[in-house]
Structure formats: structure tokens, C-alpha cells
């Protein structure tokens, strides 16, 4: 079924397009963009007046948990959450059980995603065998199986020689390394940011330097090897500055942060709610402002979710015992609109670049992240001024641990379109019949 999106504010950051236009979609592709396009034949019309029309969001950092963690999330539940959040593509992190360190696990995920996922699923393989950090995975085999990046996310690669070789091999295969930058000897035992609040609460802290030392090492190795490095979930002022300086030296390095790092600080931990327990931890107001500056000046390329669901039972443990991780697919866009567009005066084009175009470029997905004739019709419709109340009991994800529970945010996803097919439309929008 062909689709005509009418009178939406179309945002394409690659061409600097920001205009009220129609979009015609035929056979899963964008075939025409213009002021007034008349429907002909069997075409469904999707009214988009007062809506933003974004290139479909792409999450570089999603934990789908399957295989092995289906009690916390499945490919089906996680990708339904992605669709509700406006994501048309997600990258599945490899810390599954078993981890994605061989062809068979990667193919399992792709096969199941094809049957159960409403959105595009891409797979990241492990850097090292079993994510143990001592022996490289079969990178060529993983590349043949379709992985788009390598990461030991959840665990850092402590051995610098192994990280060096990984960057060298991945340069040959044109794959980015997604680095979980953490010195676990400095962070070991910590449950929140090390500082005044951790001391007052009596909780062991994770110092900023635990992240920054690892970031510095990986940048140095990327410069030495010429490999492509992507720094995950940056949270500190020092890390942002290290990335800024690396870019000035033309090193092949990109970086991401997450909505919680530009919207929350360690003060949120005073509630002792385990929905504030994440790794890296929530930092200080100074760090939060540095992350926002890094996003504004282009130092930080990507906003990712680090969607990391856990069972309710696990997250109901005491703060020290509960696992790190929160969910984020269904709140990322409204948090970004509220905190960056409404408060920090970002442009919508800049936000679309961080959440769609730049992830597509890092992954080499030339057909994604753009609203242009000939590209895949992966599109997100958003009502930017519509209020959204975060209610975790209504999440499509199995995970319920969100620090934004009860927040009133601006920006509501009105439709998620993947390959020309509407995979999510809120039930209240009854006038749209697709």
C-alpha cells in the first residue's frame, strides 16, 4: 500500500531541509517530496499538519536481552518499544547469553528479528570471545554474518594490546569499535558518582576518572592504529573535552551520550530509587552542562538510549544490590525535545542529526537517516508540543525502570513508519486509517 504524508514539517539534516511539504511513498521508498502532491490511485493519506516529519530514529545502543535474558526483554517486546519511541532501526548490543561472538548467535537474532520485529534490527558482535577481554572474536566471521559494529559493552576491554589489535582488524573490515570506556579498578564496588552526594548518602562512588582514563587510552589507540572508534555513553566533562581534542587532531572517533546524562544529575540518587542506578552513573550539574555543550558544538555526534531492561524483581533489590541499567527507548525523544529543544534551544535539524543521520553515517547505512527521494521510507512523525506523561505501566518494553516515571514531557510520537509501513500509530489517532 502506497502512502502520502500531507503537510508535515519535513526535517532532513543532511540537506538542511526544514519546510512544510508532502511526501509520497511507493513500494517502501520515498518517490516524491513537494509542496502539494495529489494522491492518485490506491494511496493512503496520513495527515501531518503541525507535526514534525523526522528521518526514522536510529538507536546505536539497545539491549534486547534475547537470547538468554527473555525474562527482562525479548526481541519482540524491545522492538515494539522502539517503534513506540519513534525508532525505525536499533543496534542490538552483544551482551546476550550466549554473547554474540560467533555467526550462529548473530544469525539467530537476525532470523528472529525478521519474524518478530516491527523495526530494522542490526547486530553488534563482541570484540572478544565471550566478552572476556583476552582473545579477539572471529571478526571476519561476524562481518560475514552481518554485524555492523563490534563492542564488549557492559564490560571494558582492559588489555590494551587486545584493543589495539581489535582496532586494526576492524579497520580492515570497515567496522566501528563501540567502546565501553571504564577502568574497573577505579570503579569497582561503586554504585553512583563519586562526590559530595555519594559521601553524604554513604554509597561507594565511581569517580569521573574511571571513565576518562579509558576514553583517553582508546583515543590514543585509535590515533595509533587508524581504526574507527565510537565512544559509548559519555557522561563527564573530561570525556567530552577528550573527544573534542581528538576531533581537532582528525582522529577517527565519534561519541554518544544518553538522555539521562543531559537531563539528570547524581542528586536524583537521593531518592534511592534503583531507576537512577546506571553505568556510567549520573554525574554532577557541571558534567550535565558539559554534555549539553558537547551536543551543541558537534563534539558529541549521537544521542543513544542504552536501553537496558531488567526484571522488576532485580530492580526491586536495595540500591547496592540492584543491577545497573534503565530503559529508554520510549522516552528518549520526548526527553530530548523537552530538555534540548525547549530548554537548551537546540534546532530540530540538529536533533534529527544526533538521533538519525549521524547514527546512519557511523554504521554506513546510506539508505537510512535521510528524507530524500530514493531513500528508504523510514520516517518518524512527532507532535512537538503535545504533552506526554511517562507511565511505565504502559510501556511496551518489559522493563519498567525509568527515572522519568511521572515526568510530563513535550513531544509525542504520532507515527513510526518503516519501509513505508506504519508500524506504530497511537490508538487515539482514529482519523488515520492505514
Buried (B, 14 or more C-beta within 10 A) or exposed (E): EBBBBBBBBBBBBBEEBBEBBBBBBBEBBBBEBEEEBEBEEEBBBBBBEBBBBBBBBBBBBBBBBBBEBBBBBBBBBBBBBBBBBBBBBBBBBBBBEBBBBBBEBBBBBBEBBEEBBBBBBBBBBBBBBBBBBEEBBBBEBBBEBBBBBBBBBBBBBBBEEBBBBBBBBBBEEEBBBBBBBBBBEBBEEBBBBBBEBBEEBEBBBBBBBBBBBBBBBBBBBBBEBEBBBBBBBBBBBBBBBBBBEBBEEEBBBBBBBBBBBBBBBBBBBEEEBBBBBBBBBBBBEEBBBBBBBBBBEEBBBBBBBBBBBBBEEBBEEEBEEBBBBBBBBBBBBBBBBBBBBBEBEBBBBBBBBBBBBBBBBBBEBEEBBBBBEEBBBBBBBBBBEBEBEBEBEEBBBBBBBBBBBEBEBBBBBBBBBBBBBBBBBEEEBEEBEB
